[in-house]
C-alpha cells in the first residue's frame, strides 16, 4: 500500500465479518502497488470493525452511525477516497491478483472510459459467469451479460458495455466529480445502472475488461423480499430520471408492456412474499415520481451525446439478455468522449 494511491477500493459492509478476511487478503495480494482499501461500515454489530483493526490495520475504516444501505456506505467511502480511480467491491468477493492492475490499465489506455466492468464469476462455480458487464434494454429492463453461462471464452475480449455491476465497478474520479456519486434515494438495487445512465448521457464510456477477474458469493449480499421491493421501485426510478424523452416517445409502449408484465407476474404469485414486495416497490416507485422528475431536469440538460448513440447502447427487446453482445460493443479504440 502507498501513501498516494492511484486506485481506491471501497467495500461497503454490514455484519460481514465472516466475508472480510478473504476479500481483504486478496486485496493484500495485488500485484499493483498503489492501492488504498476503505471499508465503509454500516454500524455492524458482529465485530467487523474490531476484526479490521486487529487483522487489517492497513484498511481505512469509515464507521457510519447507522445502516445507510449500499448507496450510503459506498458514497461515504468514495468521499473519503484519495485515488484517481475508485472501485466498489462487495465484501463477499475475492479478486484475482491482477485485478487492480487490469482496472488501472484499462483507464490508462482509454481516455474516454469513465467506468470499468470486471469479469465476475461465481465463487463456488468458477467456470460460470455472474456478469461480463451489464446491459440495458430498450424496454427499461437492465441485466447482466452472460449471467449463468459457462465461461468458455465467449467474453474474453474488451468491449464497450452499458454499465458496470456495482459489486465490482470502477470509476474515474473526474467522472464522479462531474456526474455525481450513487443516488442515495435508491438505498440498494439499480444504483449502479442509474450511475451508468448519468455517465453515458454525459459522454463517458464503460469498458468491460476480461483481465479484471472477480469471484462472487452471489447469494450472500441480498435477495428475497428486500431485493424485490427495491428492484420494483428503483427500476421505475431509473426510467423516470434518465430515459430520454425522445426514446420514451419511440419506445414507451415497450416500457409499459414490460412493467405491466412484471406486475402481472407478481399478481399471479401473490401468495409469495417477494411478489408482494415487488408490487409494493412499484407503487413506491410511482409515488416517488415527482422527486425523480426534479432530478431528471439536471441530468437531461447535461446530456452531451446524440440520441442515436444512446439508442445504439440499448439492447433490443428481442435479444436474449443471457447471450447478448451489443452491436456497438466492439473492441474499442482510444479517443475522446462521444459527441
C-alpha positions as CSV (number, residue, x, y, z in Angstrom):
1,X,0.0,0.0,0.0
2,X,1.2,3.5,-0.7
3,X,0.6,6.9,0.8
4,X,-0.6,8.3,-2.5
5,X,-2.8,5.6,-4.0
6,X,-4.0,5.5,-7.6
7,X,-6.8,3.0,-7.0
8,X,-9.1,3.4,-4.0
9,X,-11.2,0.3,-3.3
10,X,-14.4,0.9,-1.3
11,X,-16.0,-2.1,0.4
12,X,-19.5,-1.5,1.9
13,X,-20.0,-3.7,4.9
14,X,-22.9,-4.6,7.3
15,X,-22.3,-7.5,9.6
16,X,-20.0,-9.2,7.1
17,X,-17.1,-10.1,9.3
18,X,-17.2,-13.7,8.0
19,X,-16.6,-12.5,4.5
20,X,-14.0,-9.7,5.1
21,X,-10.8,-11.8,5.7
22,X,-10.9,-13.5,2.3
23,X,-11.8,-10.3,0.5
24,X,-9.1,-8.2,2.2
25,X,-6.4,-10.9,1.9
26,X,-7.0,-10.9,-1.9
27,X,-6.5,-7.2,-2.0
28,X,-3.3,-7.5,0.0
29,X,-2.0,-9.9,-2.7
30,X,-2.5,-7.5,-5.6
31,X,0.5,-7.1,-7.9
32,X,-0.4,-3.4,-8.4
33,X,1.3,-1.4,-5.7
34,X,-0.8,1.7,-5.4
35,X,-4.0,0.5,-3.8
36,X,-6.0,2.1,-1.0
37,X,-8.6,0.0,0.8
38,X,-11.6,1.6,2.5
39,X,-14.3,-0.4,4.4
40,X,-17.4,1.7,4.9
41,X,-19.2,0.0,7.8
42,X,-22.9,0.3,8.3
43,X,-22.9,0.2,12.1
44,X,-22.1,-3.5,12.2
45,X,-22.7,-5.4,15.4
46,X,-20.8,-8.6,14.6
47,X,-17.3,-7.4,15.4
48,X,-16.4,-6.3,11.9
49,X,-14.6,-3.1,13.0
50,X,-12.7,-4.9,15.7
51,X,-11.6,-7.6,13.2
52,X,-10.4,-4.9,10.8
53,X,-8.4,-3.1,13.5
54,X,-6.7,-6.3,14.7
55,X,-6.1,-8.2,11.4
56,X,-6.1,-5.5,8.7
57,X,-4.6,-2.3,10.2
58,X,-3.8,-1.0,6.7
59,X,-7.6,-0.6,5.9
60,X,-9.2,2.8,6.3
61,X,-12.4,2.3,8.2
62,X,-15.3,4.7,7.6
63,X,-17.6,4.0,10.6
64,X,-21.2,5.1,9.9
65,X,-23.5,5.6,12.9
66,X,-26.4,3.7,11.3
67,X,-27.1,1.4,8.4
68,X,-27.2,3.7,5.3
69,X,-27.6,0.9,2.8
70,X,-25.3,0.0,-0.1
71,X,-25.5,3.5,-1.5
72,X,-24.9,5.4,1.7
73,X,-21.9,3.2,2.6
74,X,-20.4,3.4,-0.9
75,X,-20.9,7.2,-1.1
76,X,-19.2,7.7,2.3
77,X,-16.3,5.5,1.2
78,X,-16.0,7.3,-2.1
79,X,-16.0,10.7,-0.4
80,X,-13.1,9.5,1.8
81,X,-11.2,8.0,-1.1
82,X,-8.0,9.6,-2.4
83,X,-7.5,7.7,-5.6
84,X,-7.6,8.9,-9.2
85,X,-9.8,5.8,-9.8
86,X,-12.4,4.5,-7.3
87,X,-13.7,0.9,-7.3
88,X,-16.6,-0.5,-5.4
89,X,-16.3,-4.1,-4.3
90,X,-18.7,-6.3,-2.4
91,X,-17.4,-7.7,0.8
92,X,-18.2,-11.3,-0.4
93,X,-15.8,-11.2,-3.3
94,X,-12.3,-12.4,-4.0
95,X,-10.4,-10.6,-6.6
96,X,-7.6,-12.1,-8.8
97,X,-4.1,-10.9,-8.0
98,X,-4.0,-9.0,-11.3
99,X,-7.4,-7.3,-10.8
100,X,-6.3,-3.9,-9.7
101,X,-3.6,-3.8,-12.4
102,X,-6.1,-4.6,-15.1
103,X,-8.6,-2.0,-13.9
104,X,-6.0,0.8,-13.8
105,X,-4.5,-0.3,-17.2
106,X,-8.0,-0.1,-18.8
107,X,-8.4,3.5,-17.6
108,X,-4.9,4.5,-18.7
109,X,-5.4,3.1,-22.2
110,X,-8.7,4.7,-23.0
111,X,-9.3,8.4,-22.1
112,X,-13.0,8.2,-23.0
113,X,-13.7,5.5,-20.4
114,X,-15.2,6.6,-17.2
115,X,-16.3,3.2,-15.9
116,X,-14.7,-0.2,-16.0
117,X,-16.6,-3.5,-15.6
118,X,-14.9,-6.7,-14.4
119,X,-15.5,-10.3,-15.4
120,X,-17.4,-11.6,-12.4
121,X,-17.5,-15.3,-11.9
122,X,-19.5,-17.4,-9.3
123,X,-17.4,-18.1,-6.3
124,X,-18.4,-21.7,-5.9
125,X,-18.5,-22.4,-9.7
126,X,-15.6,-20.5,-11.0
127,X,-16.2,-21.6,-14.6
128,X,-19.6,-19.9,-14.6
129,X,-20.4,-16.2,-15.1
130,X,-22.2,-13.7,-12.9
131,X,-21.7,-10.8,-15.3
132,X,-19.4,-9.6,-18.1
133,X,-20.6,-6.1,-17.8
134,X,-24.3,-5.0,-17.7
135,X,-26.8,-4.2,-20.4
136,X,-29.9,-2.0,-20.5
137,X,-32.8,-3.0,-22.7
138,X,-34.9,-0.6,-24.8
139,X,-37.9,-1.5,-22.7
140,X,-36.2,-0.4,-19.5
141,X,-35.1,-3.7,-18.0
142,X,-31.4,-4.0,-17.0
143,X,-29.4,-7.2,-16.7
144,X,-26.1,-9.0,-16.5
145,X,-24.4,-10.1,-19.7
146,X,-23.6,-13.7,-19.7
147,X,-25.3,-14.5,-16.4
148,X,-25.3,-18.2,-15.5
149,X,-23.3,-19.1,-18.7
150,X,-20.3,-21.4,-18.5
151,X,-17.2,-19.3,-19.2
152,X,-15.8,-20.8,-22.4
153,X,-14.0,-17.7,-23.7
154,X,-17.1,-16.1,-25.2
155,X,-16.5,-12.9,-23.2
156,X,-12.7,-12.8,-23.5
157,X,-12.3,-9.6,-25.4
158,X,-12.6,-6.0,-24.2
159,X,-15.9,-4.4,-25.2
160,X,-17.9,-1.3,-24.5
161,X,-21.0,-2.2,-22.4
162,X,-23.7,-0.1,-20.9
163,X,-22.6,-0.1,-17.3
164,X,-20.7,-2.0,-14.6
165,X,-22.2,-4.1,-11.9
166,X,-21.9,-2.3,-8.5
167,X,-20.4,-5.4,-6.9
168,X,-17.1,-4.8,-8.8
169,X,-17.4,-1.5,-10.6
170,X,-14.6,1.0,-11.1
171,X,-15.0,4.7,-11.9
172,X,-12.7,7.6,-12.9
173,X,-12.7,10.2,-10.1
174,X,-13.1,13.1,-12.5
175,X,-16.2,11.5,-13.9
176,X,-17.7,11.1,-10.5
177,X,-16.9,14.7,-9.8
178,X,-19.0,15.6,-12.9
179,X,-22.0,13.3,-12.8
180,X,-22.2,12.7,-9.0
181,X,-22.0,9.6,-6.8
182,X,-24.6,7.0,-6.3
183,X,-28.2,8.2,-5.7
184,X,-28.8,7.8,-2.0
185,X,-32.5,7.6,-2.5
186,X,-32.0,4.2,-4.1
187,X,-30.5,2.7,-1.0
188,X,-30.0,-0.7,-2.7
189,X,-30.5,-2.1,-6.2
190,X,-30.2,-0.4,-9.6
191,X,-28.0,2.4,-8.2
192,X,-25.2,1.2,-10.5
193,X,-27.5,1.3,-13.5
194,X,-28.6,4.8,-12.6
195,X,-24.9,6.0,-12.4
196,X,-24.3,4.2,-15.7
197,X,-27.1,6.2,-17.3
198,X,-25.8,9.5,-16.0
199,X,-22.3,8.7,-17.2
200,X,-23.4,7.6,-20.6
201,X,-25.5,10.7,-21.1
202,X,-22.5,12.9,-20.1
203,X,-20.4,11.1,-22.8
204,X,-18.4,8.6,-20.7
205,X,-18.0,5.0,-22.0
206,X,-18.0,1.8,-19.9
207,X,-15.3,-0.7,-20.8
208,X,-15.6,-4.4,-19.9
209,X,-12.1,-5.9,-19.5
210,X,-11.9,-9.7,-19.0
211,X,-8.5,-9.5,-17.4
212,X,-10.1,-8.0,-14.3
213,X,-11.4,-11.1,-12.6
214,X,-13.6,-11.2,-9.5
215,X,-15.2,-14.2,-7.8
216,X,-18.6,-13.5,-6.1
217,X,-20.7,-15.3,-3.5
218,X,-23.7,-14.3,-5.4
219,X,-26.4,-15.1,-2.9
220,X,-24.7,-13.6,0.1
221,X,-25.3,-9.9,-0.3
222,X,-29.0,-9.6,-1.0
223,X,-32.2,-11.2,-2.3
224,X,-35.7,-12.1,-1.3
225,X,-38.2,-9.5,-0.1
226,X,-35.8,-6.7,0.3
227,X,-34.4,-7.1,-3.2
228,X,-37.8,-7.5,-4.8
229,X,-39.1,-4.3,-3.2
230,X,-36.1,-2.2,-4.3
231,X,-36.0,-3.8,-7.7
232,X,-39.6,-2.9,-8.3
233,X,-39.2,0.7,-7.1
234,X,-35.8,1.5,-8.5
235,X,-36.3,0.1,-11.9
236,X,-39.0,2.8,-12.3
237,X,-36.9,5.5,-10.8
238,X,-34.1,4.8,-13.3
239,X,-36.6,5.2,-16.1
240,X,-38.1,8.4,-14.7
241,X,-34.7,10.0,-14.1
242,X,-32.7,9.0,-17.1
243,X,-34.6,7.6,-20.1
244,X,-34.6,10.5,-22.7
245,X,-37.9,11.9,-23.8
246,X,-37.3,11.2,-27.5
247,X,-36.8,7.5,-26.7
248,X,-39.9,7.5,-24.4
249,X,-41.9,8.7,-27.4
250,X,-40.4,6.0,-29.6
251,X,-40.4,3.0,-27.2
252,X,-42.8,4.0,-24.4
253,X,-45.2,1.2,-25.3
254,X,-42.4,-1.4,-24.9
255,X,-41.6,0.1,-21.4
256,X,-45.3,0.0,-20.4
257,X,-45.7,-3.6,-21.7
258,X,-42.6,-4.7,-19.7
259,X,-43.8,-3.1,-16.5
260,X,-47.4,-4.5,-16.9
261,X,-45.9,-7.9,-17.5
262,X,-43.8,-7.7,-14.3
263,X,-46.9,-6.5,-12.3
264,X,-49.0,-9.4,-13.8
265,X,-46.3,-11.9,-12.9
266,X,-46.2,-10.6,-9.3
267,X,-50.0,-10.7,-9.0
268,X,-50.1,-14.3,-10.2
269,X,-47.6,-15.1,-7.5
270,X,-49.4,-13.0,-4.9
271,X,-49.1,-15.6,-2.1
272,X,-45.3,-15.2,-2.2
273,X,-43.8,-12.5,0.0
274,X,-41.3,-11.5,-2.7
275,X,-44.1,-11.0,-5.3
276,X,-46.0,-8.8,-2.9
277,X,-42.8,-6.8,-2.2
278,X,-42.3,-6.3,-5.9
279,X,-45.8,-4.8,-6.2
280,X,-45.2,-2.5,-3.1
281,X,-42.0,-1.4,-4.7
282,X,-43.7,-0.5,-8.0
283,X,-46.3,1.5,-6.1
284,X,-43.5,3.3,-4.2
285,X,-41.8,4.0,-7.5
286,X,-44.8,5.8,-8.8
287,X,-45.2,7.7,-5.6
288,X,-41.6,8.9,-5.9
289,X,-42.2,10.2,-9.5
290,X,-42.2,13.9,-8.6
291,X,-38.8,13.7,-6.8
292,X,-37.3,11.8,-9.7
293,X,-38.6,14.3,-12.2
294,X,-36.9,17.1,-10.3
295,X,-33.6,15.2,-10.6
296,X,-34.3,14.4,-14.3
297,X,-34.1,18.0,-15.4
298,X,-30.5,18.5,-14.5
299,X,-29.5,15.1,-15.9
300,X,-31.1,15.7,-19.3
301,X,-29.8,19.2,-19.5
302,X,-26.3,17.9,-19.1
303,X,-26.6,15.4,-22.0
304,X,-23.6,15.5,-24.3
305,X,-24.3,12.7,-26.7
306,X,-26.6,12.2,-29.6
307,X,-29.9,10.3,-29.2
308,X,-28.7,7.9,-31.9
309,X,-25.7,7.0,-29.7
310,X,-27.8,6.4,-26.6
311,X,-30.2,4.2,-28.6
312,X,-27.3,2.2,-30.0
313,X,-26.1,1.3,-26.5
314,X,-29.5,-0.1,-25.6
315,X,-30.3,-3.8,-26.1
316,X,-33.2,-4.7,-28.4
317,X,-36.1,-6.5,-26.6
318,X,-35.9,-9.5,-28.9
319,X,-32.3,-10.2,-28.0
320,X,-31.8,-12.9,-25.3
321,X,-30.0,-11.0,-22.5
322,X,-28.0,-14.0,-21.5
323,X,-26.4,-14.3,-24.9
324,X,-26.4,-10.6,-25.7
325,X,-23.5,-8.7,-27.1
326,X,-24.4,-5.2,-28.3
327,X,-23.8,-4.2,-31.9
328,X,-21.8,-1.2,-30.7
329,X,-19.8,-3.1,-28.2
330,X,-16.8,-3.9,-30.4
331,X,-13.2,-3.7,-29.4
332,X,-12.8,0.0,-28.5
333,X,-10.2,2.4,-29.8
334,X,-8.8,5.2,-27.7
335,X,-10.4,8.5,-28.3
336,X,-12.4,11.4,-26.8
337,X,-15.9,11.2,-25.4
338,X,-18.7,10.6,-27.9
339,X,-20.4,13.5,-29.4
